[in-house]
Amino acid sequence: MWISSGDHELTENIVHLVLAKIPDQSGKLIPGTRGISLFIVPKKMVDCKGQLTGERNDVALAGLNHKLGWRGTTNTLLNFGEGKFKPGGQSGAVGYLVGKPGEGLRCMFHMMNKARIGVGTAAAMLGLAGYYASLDYALNRLQGRPLGTTGKDVAQPQVRIIEHADVKRMLLAQKAYCEGALALELYCARLVDEEMTGDATSADEARLLLEVLLPIAKSWPSEWCLEANSLAIQIHGGYGYTRDFPVEQYWRDNRLNMIHEGTHGIQAADLLGRKILMEDAKGWLLLQSRMRTTCARAKQHPHLVKHANALEQTIAQVDAAAQAAWATGHPQEALVNAVPFMQAFGHMVIAWLWLDIATNNIAVQAINMPPAAYFYAYELPKIAAWLQAVQQREMTCANMREEDF
């Protein structure tokens, strides 16, 4: 189910990577993920030289999913081995084992971790597309007149909507979200390179940082660049809700990114339930060290001291919340508010990246970067509200009875 481009007529063959269980030596299926293996399953059979044989494998299209967005690609339900085709005269679809039996998930996550960076990047790009579209609209759309101490002078010409403070607020939010998300993905991409090519110490540090940051790399842009697309629609007004302008499609397409390659809730549980704790919190402690180093450098510039102090305080708040969440050692109590924790954690990371950008960009050291200033003024304060539920191990949601809904 949900196989993008799972069946189409654009290429002469389609090759599927399929997770499936195979019996052990006793003929029984191994319970849990240890029994999952990975297979290559082609739609059309090939010979040892990779040439098509003209024979169909038993992979059949069972239906198309009609999606909210991404309407330019097919999305399919596939049946394997239903008997529609008999490769080699035998029943069942033919698959070729990748790696060793039972190592399917390990192989898949080798791909999945990079895919999550790709999902976050796609979310950032869709968000930026909406930002540039709404910026262009705001620069050209005339609406309203400036207000003075005596009110509105109707004799004055109308102003472009970018001159209204609330429109500037929405544009700044989009810019802060989307460019911050892009900085996050580029940083994670650099860590991937360092893990593969750096010396032993650098490679291990890159691995640890990636473990902690990957849930954020996938989840944060998918949530907040979607919000940027929503703001793009808002700036366009009624036109944004029509197909006359592209922003409605950007929102529809971006809505997928909170769902696929691991939903928001799964990323949050992974972050607070595993990544923060793994290897005695080495990755989380390393990230804290990197962020505090940026704070120390930022304090060398008077206009950034306030931001550096705010970030240091936020780091301490997030660390205290993580410890409070696990104070009882009970996973259900710790993870019931995993999503608010992830939202706070992600905002902390983006605030760090904006401070790092401001600190390193010599051209703007003398001024307060508008997106960074917006993020620290309007976004960073949200963290305290999210963390309150985490620290108190608020059980309202967990304790709701079905009949209460």
C-alpha positions in Angstrom: 0.0 0.0 0.0 1.1 3.6 -0.7 3.6 2.7 -3.3 4.5 5.9 -5.2 5.0 5.1 -8.9 4.3 1.5 -8.1 2.9 0.9 -11.5 3.0 3.1 -14.6 3.9 3.0 -18.3 6.8 5.4 -18.3 9.7 2.8 -18.1 10.2 -0.6 -19.5 10.5 -2.1 -16.0 9.8 -1.3 -12.3 12.0 -2.8 -9.6 10.5 -3.0 -6.1 12.4 -3.3 -2.8 10.1 -5.4 -0.6 10.2 -6.2 3.1 8.9 -9.7 3.8 9.2 -12.6 6.2 10.6 -16.0 5.3 10.5 -19.1 7.5 13.4 -20.2 9.6 15.0 -23.6 9.5 12.1 -25.1 11.4 9.7 -23.7 8.9 8.2 -21.1 11.3 8.1 -17.4 10.9 10.2 -15.5 13.4 8.1 -13.0 15.4 8.9 -9.3 15.5 11.3 -7.4 13.3 14.0 -10.0 13.5 12.1 -12.1 11.0 12.0 -9.4 8.3 14.2 -9.7 5.2 14.7 -7.5 2.2 14.1 -8.5 -1.4 14.4 -7.1 -5.0 11.2 -7.9 -6.8 11.0 -6.8 -10.5 7.7 -6.2 -12.3 9.2 -7.9 -15.4 11.7 -10.7 -15.2 15.3 -10.2 -16.4 18.1 -12.6 -17.2 21.5 -12.8 -15.7 22.7 -9.9 -17.9 19.8 -7.7 -16.8 17.9 -8.0 -20.1 14.1 -8.4 -20.1 13.0 -11.9 -20.8 9.5 -10.9 -21.8 7.9 -12.7 -18.8 5.9 -10.9 -16.1 6.5 -11.4 -12.4 3.4 -11.9 -10.3 3.2 -8.3 -9.2 -0.2 -6.9 -10.0 -1.8 -3.5 -9.6 -4.7 -3.8 -7.2 -5.8 -0.1 -7.1 -4.8 3.6 -7.2 -4.9 5.9 -4.2 -6.6 9.2 -5.0 -4.5 11.7 -3.0 -5.0 15.2 -1.6 -1.7 16.3 -3.3 1.1 15.0 -5.4 -1.3 14.3 -8.1 1.4 14.2 -10.7 2.5 10.7 -9.5 0.6 7.5 -9.3 0.2 6.0 -5.8 -0.7 2.3 -5.7 -1.8 -0.8 -3.9 0.1 -3.8 -5.2 -0.6 -7.5 -4.8 2.3 -10.0 -4.8 1.7 -13.6 -5.7 -2.0 -13.4 -6.2 -1.8 -15.8 -9.2 -2.5 -13.4 -12.0 0.9 -14.3 -13.5 3.1 -17.4 -13.1 6.8 -16.6 -13.6 8.6 -19.8 -14.7 5.2 -21.6 -14.6 5.1 -21.4 -10.8 2.8 -19.6 -8.4 4.1 -16.7 -6.4 6.2 -13.6 -7.1 9.9 -14.0 -7.5 12.1 -12.0 -5.2 15.9 -11.9 -4.8 17.3 -11.6 -1.2 19.3 -8.5 -0.4 21.8 -9.1 2.4 21.3 -11.8 5.0 17.9 -13.2 6.2 16.4 -11.2 9.0 18.5 -8.0 8.2 15.8 -6.3 6.2 15.1 -3.5 8.5 18.8 -2.7 9.0 19.1 -2.4 5.2 16.0 -0.3 5.0 17.1 2.2 7.6 20.3 2.6 5.8 18.2 4.1 3.1 15.5 5.6 5.4 17.7 7.9 7.3 18.9 9.6 4.2 15.3 9.6 2.9 14.2 11.6 6.0 16.7 14.3 5.1 15.2 14.3 1.7 11.7 14.6 3.1 12.7 17.6 5.2 14.4 19.2 2.2 11.3 18.7 0.1 9.2 20.3 2.8 11.6 23.3 2.9 11.5 23.7 -0.9 7.7 23.7 -1.0 7.7 26.2 1.9 10.1 28.4 0.1 8.1 28.2 -3.2 5.1 29.5 -1.2 7.2 32.2 0.4 8.5 33.5 -2.9 5.0 33.4 -4.4 3.4 35.3 -1.5 6.3 37.8 -1.3 5.7 38.6 -5.0 2.0 38.9 -4.4 2.5 41.2 -1.3 4.9 43.4 -3.3 2.3 44.0 -6.0 -1.2 43.7 -4.4 -2.7 47.1 -3.5 -5.0 47.1 -0.5 -5.8 49.6 2.3 -4.3 53.0 3.2 -1.8 54.0 5.8 -3.2 55.0 9.2 -2.2 58.2 10.9 -3.0 59.8 14.2 -6.2 61.2 12.7 -7.2 57.9 11.1 -7.2 56.8 7.5 -7.0 59.4 4.7 -9.1 58.0 1.8 -7.6 60.7 -0.5 -4.2 58.9 -0.3 -3.5 56.1 -2.8 -3.7 52.5 -1.7 -0.6 50.8 -0.4 0.9 47.5 -1.3 0.0 44.9 1.4 3.6 44.3 2.2 3.5 47.7 4.0 1.1 46.3 6.6 2.8 45.0 9.7 0.7 41.8 9.9 1.7 40.9 6.3 5.3 41.5 7.2 4.8 39.2 10.2 3.6 36.4 8.0 6.4 36.9 5.5 9.0 36.9 8.3 7.5 33.7 9.7 7.7 32.0 6.4 11.3 33.1 5.8 12.4 32.1 9.3 10.7 28.7 9.0 11.9 27.8 5.5 15.4 29.2 5.5 15.9 27.8 9.0 14.7 24.4 7.7 17.1 24.6 4.8 20.0 25.4 7.1 19.0 22.3 9.2 19.0 20.0 6.1 22.3 21.3 4.8 23.9 20.8 8.2 22.6 17.2 8.3 23.8 16.6 4.8 27.3 17.8 5.8 27.2 15.4 8.8 26.4 12.5 6.4 29.5 13.4 4.4 31.6 13.7 7.6 30.4 10.3 8.8 31.5 8.8 5.5 34.7 10.6 4.9 36.0 12.1 8.2 38.6 10.7 10.5 37.5 8.3 13.2 36.6 11.0 15.8 34.9 13.3 13.3 33.0 10.4 11.8 31.7 9.2 15.2 30.7 12.6 16.2 28.8 13.1 13.0 27.1 9.7 13.6 26.0 10.7 17.1 24.7 14.1 16.0 22.8 12.6 13.1 21.1 10.1 15.4 19.7 12.9 17.5 19.0 15.3 14.6 17.3 13.0 12.1 13.9 13.0 13.7 14.1 16.8 13.7 15.4 16.9 10.1 12.3 15.1 9.0 9.6 16.4 11.4 10.4 20.1 11.9 10.4 21.2 8.3 7.3 19.1 7.5 5.4 20.8 10.3 6.6 24.4 10.1 7.1 24.7 6.3 3.5 23.5 6.0 2.6 26.4 8.3 4.5 28.6 6.0 2.4 27.4 3.1 -0.7 28.1 5.1 0.5 31.6 5.7 1.2 31.9 1.9 -2.5 31.2 1.3 -3.4 33.7 4.0 -1.4 36.5 2.3 -3.1 35.8 -1.0 -6.5 36.1 0.7 -9.4 34.5 -1.2 -7.2 34.0 -4.3 -4.9 31.8 -2.2 -7.8 29.3 -1.8 -8.3 29.0 -5.6 -6.3 27.4 -8.4 -5.6 30.8 -9.9 -2.4 30.9 -7.8 0.0 28.0 -7.0 0.0 28.3 -3.2 -3.0 26.0 -2.6 -1.1 23.2 -4.4 2.0 23.8 -2.4 0.0 23.4 0.8 -1.6 20.2 -0.5 1.7 18.7 -1.6 3.5 19.6 1.6 0.8 18.1 3.8 2.2 14.7 3.0 5.5 15.3 4.6 4.2 15.1 8.2 2.9 11.6 7.3 5.3 9.6 5.1 8.8 8.2 6.0 7.6 8.0 9.7 4.8 10.0 11.0 5.1 13.0 13.4 4.3 10.8 16.4 6.8 8.1 15.4 9.6 10.7 15.0 8.7 12.2 18.5 8.8 8.8 20.2 12.1 8.0 18.5 13.6 11.3 19.7 12.5 11.2 23.3 12.3 7.4 23.7 15.6 6.4 22.0 17.8 9.1 20.5 18.0 11.3 23.6 19.0 8.3 25.8 21.1 6.2 23.5 24.7 5.5 24.4 24.3 7.3 27.8 23.0 10.4 26.0 26.3 10.9 24.2 24.6 12.4 21.1 22.4 14.8 23.1 25.4 15.9 25.2 27.5 16.5 22.1 24.7 18.6 20.5 24.5 20.7 23.7 28.2 21.3 23.5 28.0 22.4 19.9 25.1 24.8 20.7 26.9 26.3 23.7 30.0 26.8 21.6 27.9 28.9 19.2 26.5 30.8 22.2 30.0 31.7 23.4 31.0 32.9 20.0 27.8 34.9 19.6 28.4 36.7 22.9 31.4 38.4 21.3 28.9 40.5 19.3 26.9 42.8 21.4 23.8 42.6 19.3 23.7 38.8 19.7 24.2 38.6 23.4 20.5 38.6 24.2 19.9 35.8 21.7 22.8 33.7 23.1 21.5 34.0 26.6 18.0 33.0 25.5 19.3 30.0 23.7 21.4 28.9 26.7 18.4 29.1 28.9 16.4 27.1 26.3 19.0 24.3 26.2 18.8 24.0 30.0 15.0 23.9 29.8 14.9 21.2 27.2 17.5 19.1 29.1 15.5 19.5 32.3 12.3 18.5 30.6 13.9 15.3 29.1 15.1 14.3 32.6 11.7 15.1 34.1 9.9 13.1 31.4 12.0 10.0 32.4 12.0 10.6 36.1 9.7 7.7 36.9 11.4 5.4 34.3 7.9 4.5 32.9 7.9 4.8 29.1 4.1 5.6 28.9 4.6 8.6 31.2 7.7 9.7 29.5 6.4 9.5 25.9 2.8 10.7 26.4 4.0 14.2 25.5 6.7 13.2 23.1 5.3 15.5 20.3 5.4 18.7 22.4 8.9 17.7 23.4 9.9 17.3 19.8 8.3 20.6 18.8 10.3 22.3 21.6 13.5 20.5 20.7 13.1 21.4 17.0 12.6 25.1 17.8 15.7 25.0 19.9 17.7 23.5 17.1 16.5 26.1 14.5 17.2 28.9 17.0 20.7 27.5 17.3 21.2 27.5 13.5 19.9 31.0 13.1 22.3 32.2 15.8 25.1 30.3 14.1 24.3 31.9 10.8 24.2 35.4 12.4 27.5 34.8 14.2 29.3 33.5 11.1 27.9 35.9 8.5 30.4 38.8 8.6 28.3 40.9 6.3 25.4 41.1 8.8 27.3 41.2 12.1 26.5 44.9 12.5 22.7 44.4 12.2 20.1 42.2 13.6 19.1 39.6 11.0 15.3 39.9 10.6 14.5 36.2 10.4 16.7 35.5 13.4 15.2 38.4 15.3 11.7 37.2 14.4 12.4 33.6 15.5 13.8 34.7 18.9 11.0 37.2 19.5 8.0 35.2 18.3 9.0 31.5 18.2 11.4 30.8 21.0 8.8 31.7 23.7 6.5 28.9 22.5 9.0 26.4 23.9 8.1 27.0 27.5 4.4 26.1 26.9 5.4 22.9 25.1 7.8 21.8 27.8 5.4 22.5 30.6 3.3 19.4 29.7 6.5 17.3 29.3 8.0 18.3 32.7 4.7 17.6 34.5 4.2 14.3 32.7 0.7 15.6 31.9 -1.5 12.5 31.5 -4.7 14.2 30.2 -4.5 12.6 26.8 -3.4 9.2 28.0 -6.2 9.0 30.6 -9.0 9.9 28.2 -11.6 7.1 27.9 -13.0 6.2 24.6 -16.5 7.2 25.7 -15.2 10.7 26.4 -14.7 11.4 22.7 
